[in-house]
C-alpha cells in the first residue's frame, strides 16, 4: 500500500504543475501514420477484381503521384526556406522512416547528437518541424522571441474542438491569447487560488488513498495509479473551473472518456498532417464524423454547468464575464481538462513510482511505470 507521505508529495506535484498547464501543443506525428496509409492502399488493391478495375486503380495511383509531385513543387517556397540542418529526407514521407522503433523523445535525442541541438524534421515532404534540444535555444523561442514563433497551424480535426482556434493552445498570439493566459496564470490557476483549496485537496487525497488501497486488496497488491491520478486531477480542475463546491463524479467520468476519445482522434489527424491527400481516404472521413459526434457530446456534457453561479475567482466566471459565445466557453473549459488531466496525472504518477526502492533511477522508474 502507498504511504500517505508519498501521496502528499503527489499533491504538491499537482499544485505546482497546474500553474504550467498553459503549454504549446507539439505537432509530433504518430508513427503509425505510414502504416494506416499503406493499410488503406492494400485494402483498395485487394478489392479490385478484373483487368478493368486494375486499370482504373493504376490510373488513380498515377494521378495521385502526379498531383503529389505538383503539390510538392507548388509548396517549394517552404522547401527553399533556410531551415536548420537535419537528417536527409525521402520523397513523400520526409523523415517519418526515422521516427519508429524507440520512444519518440529517445529517437529525437539520438538524432540531435548527429544533427545538432536545433534541427529540422520533415513530416511528409511539406511539413517541417524544428526540434530544439538546447535550453538556451528553447528559452529564445518560448520566451525571448515568443511572438515571432507563436503562430499556430491547426489540423482540420482540431479546429472542430477549438471553435476556429479560439482557445489558448491553438490561437495565435494576440489579444485573446494574452487575455486568457493572463487570467489562467493570475486567477484560476494562480498559486494563491490553488493554495486556497488545500482542504479540498486533502479530502481528495484521502479518497485517493482509500480507492488505491481497495484496488490493491482486490488485485493482490497491484494497482494502476494513472487512472486514479487522472480522476483526482479532473476533480481538482473541476473546482478551479466551476468553483470549490464542484463535486460531480459522473461529470468527471464522462469528461475522462471524452478526453481519451479526442486523444484517439488526434492520432488519426496526424495522418493528414504528414500526407495532405490522406484526408480523402474513407477512414479519415469517418474520423471527421466521429470528431463532430465527440464535439456534440462535450457540448451536452458541459452546457448544463454554464447556468451555475460560479465564484469570481473561477475560470468559468472569467469566461462568462468576457461575453464569449457558449461554444467558446465550453471548449475553453474542455481544453483545460484536456491539457491538465493527462500531463499532470502522468507526472504525478511518475513521482509516486520514483521512491520505490526497486527503482535505481528515474529511467528505471519510467520503465516500471
C-alpha positions in Angstrom: 0.0 0.0 0.0 1.3 3.5 -0.8 2.4 5.6 2.2 0.4 8.7 2.9 3.6 10.8 2.8 4.2 9.7 -0.8 0.6 10.7 -1.7 1.0 14.1 0.0 4.1 14.7 -2.2 1.9 13.9 -5.2 -0.5 16.6 -4.1 2.4 19.1 -4.2 3.3 17.9 -7.7 -0.3 18.5 -8.8 -0.4 22.0 -7.3 2.8 23.1 -8.9 2.1 21.5 -12.3 -1.3 23.2 -12.5 0.5 26.5 -12.7 2.0 25.5 -16.0 -0.8 23.8 -17.9 -0.9 26.6 -20.5 1.6 24.9 -22.9 2.2 24.6 -26.6 0.9 21.5 -28.3 3.8 19.9 -30.1 3.0 18.7 -33.6 4.9 15.5 -33.3 3.4 12.8 -35.6 2.1 9.4 -34.7 4.4 6.8 -36.2 1.5 4.7 -37.3 0.6 7.2 -39.9 2.5 5.3 -42.6 1.0 2.0 -41.6 -2.5 3.5 -41.8 -1.9 4.8 -45.3 -0.4 1.5 -46.5 -3.2 -0.5 -45.0 -5.7 1.7 -46.9 -3.9 1.2 -50.1 -3.6 -2.6 -49.7 -7.4 -2.7 -48.9 -8.2 -0.8 -52.1 -6.0 -3.1 -54.1 -7.4 -6.3 -52.8 -10.9 -5.2 -53.6 -10.2 -4.6 -57.3 -11.0 -7.6 -59.5 -10.5 -7.9 -63.2 -8.2 -6.0 -65.6 -10.6 -3.1 -66.0 -10.7 -2.3 -62.3 -6.9 -2.8 -62.1 -6.6 -0.3 -64.9 -8.7 2.2 -63.0 -6.7 1.6 -59.9 -3.4 2.1 -61.7 -4.7 5.3 -63.3 -5.8 6.7 -59.9 -2.5 5.8 -58.4 -0.6 7.6 -61.2 -2.8 10.7 -60.8 -2.2 10.7 -57.1 1.5 10.5 -57.6 1.4 13.3 -60.2 -0.7 15.6 -58.1 1.5 14.9 -55.1 4.6 16.0 -57.1 2.7 19.1 -58.3 1.8 20.0 -54.7 5.4 19.4 -53.6 6.5 21.8 -56.4 3.9 24.4 -55.6 5.0 24.3 -51.9 8.6 24.8 -52.9 8.6 28.1 -51.0 8.6 26.1 -47.8 11.4 23.9 -49.0 13.5 26.8 -50.3 13.5 28.5 -46.9 16.7 28.1 -45.0 15.7 25.6 -42.3 18.2 24.3 -39.7 20.1 21.2 -40.7 18.6 17.8 -40.1 18.5 14.3 -41.4 18.1 13.8 -45.2 14.5 13.4 -46.1 12.9 11.0 -48.5 10.3 11.9 -51.2 6.7 11.8 -49.9 7.5 10.6 -46.4 10.2 13.0 -45.4 11.8 11.7 -42.2 9.0 9.5 -41.0 11.1 6.4 -41.6 13.5 7.6 -38.8 10.9 8.0 -36.1 10.0 4.4 -35.5 11.5 2.0 -33.0 12.4 3.7 -29.8 10.2 6.2 -27.9 9.9 9.4 -29.9 11.9 11.6 -27.4 14.7 9.0 -27.4 14.8 8.9 -31.2 15.0 12.7 -31.4 17.7 12.8 -28.7 19.8 10.4 -30.8 19.2 12.5 -34.0 20.2 15.7 -32.1 23.6 14.2 -31.3 24.2 13.9 -35.0 22.5 17.0 -36.4 22.8 19.4 -33.5 20.5 20.8 -30.8 18.4 22.7 -33.3 17.4 20.6 -36.3 14.6 20.2 -38.8 12.5 17.1 -39.0 10.2 16.7 -42.0 6.8 15.1 -41.5 6.0 14.2 -45.1 7.5 16.4 -47.8 5.8 19.7 -46.8 5.6 19.6 -43.0 8.9 20.9 -41.4 9.2 20.8 -37.7 12.1 22.5 -35.8 13.2 20.3 -32.9 15.1 22.1 -30.1 17.2 20.2 -27.6 19.1 23.1 -26.1 17.8 25.0 -23.1 19.2 28.4 -24.3 17.6 28.0 -27.8 14.3 26.8 -26.2 14.3 29.9 -24.0 14.9 32.1 -27.0 11.9 30.5 -28.8 9.5 30.3 -25.9 10.3 33.5 -24.1 12.7 36.0 -25.7 11.1 35.7 -29.2 7.8 34.1 -28.3 5.8 36.5 -30.5 7.8 35.5 -33.6 7.4 31.8 -33.0 3.9 31.8 -31.6 1.9 31.3 -34.8 -0.2 28.1 -34.8 -1.0 25.8 -37.7 -4.0 23.8 -36.6 -5.1 20.5 -38.2 -8.6 20.4 -39.6 -9.9 18.0 -36.9 -8.6 20.1 -34.1 -10.5 23.1 -35.5 -13.6 21.3 -34.6 -12.7 21.3 -30.9 -11.2 24.8 -30.9 -14.1 26.8 -32.4 -11.9 28.4 -35.0 -8.8 28.3 -32.9 -10.4 30.2 -30.1 -8.5 28.7 -27.2 -5.1 29.2 -25.6 -3.3 26.2 -27.1 -4.3 26.8 -30.8 -4.9 30.5 -31.1 -2.2 32.8 -32.5 -0.5 35.2 -30.0 -2.9 38.2 -29.8 -5.4 39.9 -27.5 -7.5 36.8 -27.0 -4.4 34.6 -26.2 -2.9 37.2 -23.9 -6.2 37.8 -22.0 -6.9 34.1 -21.4 -3.3 33.3 -20.5 -3.1 36.2 -18.0 -6.3 35.1 -16.2 -5.1 31.5 -16.0 -1.8 32.5 -14.5 -3.1 35.2 -12.2 -6.6 33.9 -11.5 -7.9 30.4 -11.8 -4.5 28.7 -11.7 -2.6 31.2 -9.6 -0.7 29.8 -6.6 -3.0 31.7 -4.2 -6.1 30.2 -5.7 -4.7 26.7 -5.8 -3.5 27.1 -2.2 -7.0 28.2 -1.1 -8.3 24.8 -2.0 -5.9 22.9 0.3 -8.7 21.4 2.4 -10.4 20.0 -0.7 -7.1 18.5 -2.0 -6.6 16.8 1.4 -10.1 15.3 1.1 -9.2 14.2 -2.5 -6.0 12.5 -1.2 -7.9 10.6 1.5 -10.3 9.4 -1.2 -7.4 8.5 -3.4 -5.6 6.5 -0.7 -8.9 4.7 0.0 -9.5 3.8 -3.6 -5.9 2.7 -4.3 -5.9 0.6 -1.1 -9.2 -1.1 -2.1 -7.8 -1.8 -5.6 -4.6 -3.2 -4.1 -6.6 -5.5 -1.8 -8.7 -6.8 -4.7 -5.8 -7.3 -7.0 -3.1 -8.8 -4.8 -1.2 -5.6 -4.3 -1.1 -4.4 -7.9 -2.7 -1.1 -8.9 -2.8 1.2 -11.9 -2.1 4.6 -10.3 -2.6 6.6 -13.6 -6.4 6.0 -13.7 -6.7 7.2 -10.1 -4.5 10.2 -10.7 -6.5 11.2 -13.7 -9.7 11.2 -11.8 -8.1 13.1 -8.9 -6.7 15.7 -11.3 -10.1 16.1 -13.0 -11.8 16.8 -9.7 -9.2 19.5 -8.8 -9.6 21.1 -12.3 -13.3 21.0 -11.9 -13.1 23.1 -8.7 -10.7 25.6 -10.3 -13.0 25.9 -13.3 -16.5 25.8 -11.7 -15.8 26.8 -8.1 -14.8 25.0 -4.9 -18.2 23.4 -4.4 -17.9 21.3 -7.5 -18.3 17.6 -6.7 -19.7 15.6 -9.6 -18.1 12.2 -10.2 -20.4 11.4 -13.1 -19.2 14.5 -14.9 -15.6 13.6 -14.1 -16.0 10.0 -15.5 -17.7 11.4 -18.7 -15.0 14.1 -19.1 -12.2 11.5 -18.8 -13.9 9.4 -21.5 -14.2 12.4 -23.9 -10.5 13.2 -23.3 -9.4 9.7 -24.2 -11.6 9.8 -27.3 -10.2 13.1 -28.5 -6.7 11.8 -27.9 -7.6 8.8 -30.1 -9.0 11.0 -32.9 -6.0 13.3 -32.7 -3.7 10.4 -33.6 -5.6 10.0 -36.9 -5.3 13.7 -37.5 -1.6 13.3 -37.8 -2.0 11.3 -41.0 -3.3 14.3 -42.9 -0.6 16.4 -41.2 2.0 14.2 -43.0 0.1 13.4 -46.2 -2.2 16.1 -47.5 -4.3 13.8 -49.7 -4.9 11.3 -46.9 -7.9 13.5 -46.0 -9.8 11.9 -48.9 -9.4 8.4 -47.5 -12.7 6.9 -46.3 -11.1 6.2 -42.9 -10.3 9.9 -42.5 -13.8 11.0 -43.4 -15.1 8.6 -40.7 -12.7 10.2 -38.2 -14.2 13.6 -39.1 -17.7 12.3 -38.4 -16.6 10.9 -35.1 -15.0 14.2 -34.2 -18.3 16.1 -34.7 -20.1 13.5 -32.6 -17.5 14.0 -29.8 -17.9 17.7 -30.1 -21.7 17.3 -29.6 -21.2 15.1 -26.6 -18.8 17.5 -25.0 -21.2 20.4 -25.5 -24.0 18.4 -23.9 -21.7 17.5 -21.0 -20.5 21.0 -20.2 -23.5 23.1 -21.1 -25.6 22.4 -18.0 -22.9 23.7 -15.8 -22.8 27.1 -17.6 -26.0 28.0 -15.8 -24.4 27.7 -12.4 -23.3 30.8 -10.3 -19.5 30.4 -10.3 -17.4 32.4 -7.8 -15.4 35.4 -9.0 -12.1 33.5 -8.8 -13.2 30.6 -11.0 -12.2 30.2 -14.7 -15.9 29.9 -15.7 -16.7 33.3 -14.2 -13.9 34.9 -16.2 -15.0 33.3 -19.5 -18.6 34.4 -18.9 -17.5 37.9 -18.0 -15.9 38.3 -21.4 -19.1 37.7 -23.2 -17.7 34.9 -25.2 -20.1 32.6 -27.0 -21.3 29.5 -25.2 -19.4 27.4 -27.7 -16.1 29.1 -27.0 -16.7 28.9 -23.2 -17.5 25.2 -23.5 -14.3 24.3 -25.4 -12.0 26.6 -23.4 -13.3 24.6 -20.4 -12.7 21.3 -22.2 -9.2 22.5 -23.2 -8.2 23.0 -19.6 -9.3 19.4 -18.7 -7.7 18.1 -21.8 -4.3 19.7 -21.2 -4.3 19.3 -17.5 -5.5 15.7 -16.9 -3.1 13.7 -19.0 0.2 15.7 -18.4 -0.4 16.4 -14.7 -1.6 12.9 -13.7 1.2 11.2 -15.7 3.9 13.3 -14.0 2.3 12.8 -10.5 2.2 9.1 -11.1 5.9 9.1 -12.0 6.5 10.9 -8.7 4.8 8.1 -6.9 7.0 5.5 -8.6 10.4 7.1 -8.1 10.5 6.4 -4.3 10.0 2.7 -5.0 13.2 1.0 -3.6 13.1 -1.3 -6.6 13.9 1.6 -8.9 17.5 2.6 -9.2 17.0 5.6 -11.4 14.3 7.8 -13.0 14.7 5.8 -16.2 14.1 2.6 -14.4 11.0 4.2 -12.8 9.7 5.1 -16.2 10.2 1.6 -17.4 8.4 0.1 -14.4 5.6 2.7 -14.8 
